[in-house]
Amino acid sequence: MKMRLLMLSLLSTLLACGPSPILQHATAGEPTQRVAEKAETRLHSRWLQGPAVGSESVLVASFTDQNGQVLTLSNLQVELWMPDMGHGSAPVKIEAQADGSYLIKQMYFIMGGTWEVHFRDGDRVLVTLVVNL
């Protein structure tokens, strides 16, 4: 009887283990499309990697005006910010692409929770993308 209880508890423990919903195993690596709007600027973004906690996330972003014309930004800056905890993350790397988009690499969401990705052109915030991890 004790052996059966032991086996049942071990089996229950093993069956309870599985992919963490927090780390989004089911969608890892799949591109997603999001369009966010603020004022006259639209952000078109696609995750190439992530978003994920504890590993590099990579995003392709482009910006258009209300008429759909691609905007070329002279001083794009991207900042990761976690408002609930009052801190950000390490600086990201931004590479302008030939098609007018921007490859944003080295995005590290260092903990689970709600993150804001602020896109700026100089000091002006263009749009903020909210990421829940």
C-alpha positions as CSV (number, residue, x, y, z in Angstrom):
1,M,0.0,0.0,0.0
2,K,2.8,2.4,0.9
3,M,4.5,1.6,-2.4
4,R,1.4,2.4,-4.3
5,L,1.0,5.7,-2.6
6,L,4.7,6.5,-3.3
7,M,4.3,5.6,-6.9
8,L,1.1,7.6,-7.2
9,S,2.7,10.7,-5.7
10,L,5.8,10.3,-8.0
11,L,3.6,9.9,-11.1
12,S,1.4,12.9,-10.1
13,T,4.5,15.0,-9.7
14,L,5.9,14.0,-13.1
15,L,2.6,14.6,-14.9
16,A,2.3,18.0,-13.3
17,C,5.6,19.1,-14.9
18,G,5.2,20.7,-18.3
19,P,6.0,23.8,-20.3
20,S,5.6,27.0,-18.4
21,P,2.8,29.3,-19.7
22,I,4.9,32.3,-18.6
23,L,7.7,31.5,-21.0
24,Q,5.3,31.1,-24.0
25,H,6.8,27.8,-25.3
26,A,4.0,27.4,-27.7
27,T,4.6,30.7,-29.5
28,A,8.4,30.9,-29.2
29,G,9.9,31.9,-32.5
30,E,6.7,32.5,-34.3
31,P,6.3,35.9,-35.9
32,T,3.4,38.0,-34.6
33,Q,2.0,41.2,-36.0
34,R,0.9,44.1,-33.9
35,V,-0.2,47.6,-35.0
36,A,-0.2,50.3,-32.3
37,E,-1.3,53.8,-32.9
38,K,-0.5,57.1,-31.1
39,A,-1.1,60.5,-32.6
40,E,-0.1,60.5,-36.3
41,T,2.5,57.6,-36.1
42,R,1.7,53.9,-36.5
43,L,4.0,51.2,-35.4
44,H,4.0,47.9,-37.4
45,S,6.0,45.3,-35.5
46,R,6.8,41.6,-35.8
47,W,8.6,39.4,-33.3
48,L,11.3,37.3,-34.9
49,Q,12.3,35.9,-31.6
50,G,10.4,36.1,-28.3
51,P,9.2,38.1,-26.6
52,A,10.5,35.9,-23.8
53,V,11.9,36.3,-20.2
54,G,15.6,35.7,-19.8
55,S,16.7,35.3,-23.4
56,E,17.2,37.7,-26.3
57,S,14.1,38.9,-28.1
58,V,14.3,40.4,-31.6
59,L,11.7,42.7,-33.2
60,V,11.3,44.1,-36.7
61,A,9.6,47.5,-36.5
62,S,8.5,50.0,-39.1
63,F,6.6,53.3,-38.8
64,T,4.0,54.9,-41.1
65,D,1.9,58.0,-41.0
66,Q,-1.9,57.9,-41.1
67,N,-1.8,57.7,-44.9
68,G,0.4,54.6,-44.8
69,Q,3.6,56.3,-46.0
70,V,6.7,54.8,-44.5
71,L,8.5,57.2,-42.1
72,T,12.3,57.4,-42.0
73,L,13.4,58.3,-38.5
74,S,16.7,60.2,-38.0
75,N,17.1,59.4,-34.4
76,L,15.2,56.2,-33.4
77,Q,15.6,55.2,-29.8
78,V,14.0,52.2,-28.1
79,E,13.7,51.8,-24.4
80,L,12.4,48.8,-22.4
81,W,10.6,49.9,-19.2
82,M,8.8,48.0,-16.5
83,P,6.4,50.5,-14.9
84,D,5.3,48.3,-12.0
85,M,8.8,47.8,-10.8
86,G,10.2,51.3,-11.8
87,H,13.2,50.0,-13.9
88,G,14.2,49.3,-17.4
89,S,16.6,46.9,-19.0
90,A,19.9,47.1,-20.9
91,P,20.1,49.3,-24.0
92,V,19.0,47.6,-27.2
93,K,20.8,47.5,-30.6
94,I,19.0,49.1,-33.6
95,E,19.9,48.4,-37.2
96,A,18.2,50.3,-40.0
97,Q,17.2,48.0,-42.9
98,A,17.0,48.8,-46.6
99,D,13.2,48.5,-46.7
100,G,12.8,51.3,-44.2
101,S,12.2,49.0,-41.2
102,Y,14.4,48.6,-38.1
103,L,15.8,45.4,-36.7
104,I,15.8,45.7,-32.9
105,K,18.1,43.2,-31.2
106,Q,19.5,42.5,-27.7
107,M,16.1,43.1,-26.1
108,Y,16.2,41.5,-22.7
109,F,13.1,41.3,-20.6
110,I,14.7,40.4,-17.3
111,M,11.6,39.3,-15.4
112,G,8.0,38.4,-16.0
113,G,5.3,41.1,-15.9
114,T,4.1,44.1,-17.9
115,W,6.8,45.8,-20.0
116,E,6.5,49.0,-22.1
117,V,8.6,49.3,-25.2
118,H,8.9,53.1,-25.9
119,F,9.8,54.1,-29.4
120,R,11.2,57.7,-29.6
121,D,12.5,59.9,-32.4
122,G,14.9,62.1,-30.4
123,D,13.0,63.3,-27.3
124,R,9.5,62.7,-28.8
125,V,7.7,59.5,-27.9
126,L,6.2,58.1,-31.1
127,V,4.4,55.1,-29.7
128,T,4.5,52.6,-26.8
129,L,4.1,48.9,-27.2
130,V,2.9,47.0,-24.2
131,V,4.3,43.5,-23.7
132,N,2.9,41.1,-21.0
133,L,5.2,38.3,-20.1
